[in-house]
Amino acid sequence: MRRLMLFKMAFTSVASNKIRTFLTMLGIIIGISSVITLVGLGEGTKKQVQEQIESLGTNLITVNITSRRTKRLSDEDIELIKTKPGIKNVAPLLNQNGIIVKSGTKTYSTTVEASTTEYFGIRKLDVESGRILEKDDIESRGTVAVIGQEIVTELFSLQNPIGQSINIQGVDFTIVGVLKSQGSSVGGSGDNRVIIPITTAKRLFKTDEVRTIYIEGTSREDTQLARGYLELYFNSRFKGDTSQYRVFDQTSLLETATKTTESMTLMLMGIAAISLLVGGIGIMNIMLVAVIERTREIGIRKALGAKRRDIMIQFLIESSTVSLMGGVLGVILGYILANILKSMLNMAVYISFNVVLFTVIFSIFVGIFFGMYPASRASKLNPIDALRYE
């Protein structure tokens, strides 16, 4: 009954000063909403990256030649790589960004990806209509193209483009296939691409500088074995200069991406924690003011038999209640802000129940921690001095 009375008195005190209570909560609201928003965006990005990497399978190995000073990968390199143990398919990639494609009077800037038939299987690219590039297209240097959904929207107004043509660098290409939508990722839109035969691209762009190779392993275990062979091969080819090339599989890429997003989330949480610290200091200052304003009240309660523990508990309940209310409002505001950013910036958001629960509990802890000193000060007031206070 006594504890119930303490709770009732604490809630009455909080409710009697609505403006002060709200201003006290403001720092907590900003801090908690920042944590919810930033962690939601960080976790959403992490899950999105993981899903995109995992969607390509665990058997994918990528080789990048990182230095422009390094000589290109030759057809002989690619044929030799195909003979390595554990390798199922190999697809070289010649990539050209910012290429203007035309259809009638319409133009659009896109990425032209030039590769072989195997590229579609290795990269898990399926067509919605039409077909992929075939071996005959590669061997005959065919002027055919497979386009992404964004190209269909921008150049053909969602009409069926199969059989129609687009112009790239003054050459007309017949559209033979339309890819299924890939969506967007941290690397950009997966739907803004045109895929043409690599043999055609070498002549079109007057270059044979292949600097990326995608390799599919026969199994997850064989992929690790193949990666070891590839690292040995390129280490020998570039005379031990590992800065000239990079060999990585999906597992290592996933680990790197996870560590990067986790580090980013922790950094953002650290920034948000500063807001919570400011909010906690605000609670402490307001509670100290409340102790001074209610000095006579404390003196009367002590004169009527209230113990130090009772006074301390009441003030701790008040500070933790204010902080809890701020935490709940912060969670709601953070959820709203995260979803606004999701809509505006097309970003992934993931807010788990555990994060919400942690932030609410942490807000209570902030209230108790920063309310401890004011509560202790109130409980130590001398009843005689308190009753004389004007």
Secondary structure by P-SEA (a helix, b strand, c coil): caaaaaaaaaaaaaaacaaaaaaaaaaaaaaaaaaaaaaaaaaaaaaaaaaaaaaacccbbbbbbcccccccccaaaaaaaaacccccbbbbbbcccbbbbbcccbbbbbbbbbbcccccccccccccccccccaaaaaaccccccccaaaaaacccccccccbbbbcccbbbbbccccccccccccccccccccccaaaaaaaaccccccbbbbbcccaaaaaaaaaaaaaaaaaaacccccccccccaaaaaaaaaaaaaaaaaaaaaaaaaaaaaaaaaaaaaaaaaaaaaaaaaaaaaaacccaaaaaaaaaaaaaaaaaaaaaaaaaaaaaaaaaaaaacbbbbbbcaaaaaaaaaaaaaaaaaaaaaaaaaaaaccaaaaaacc
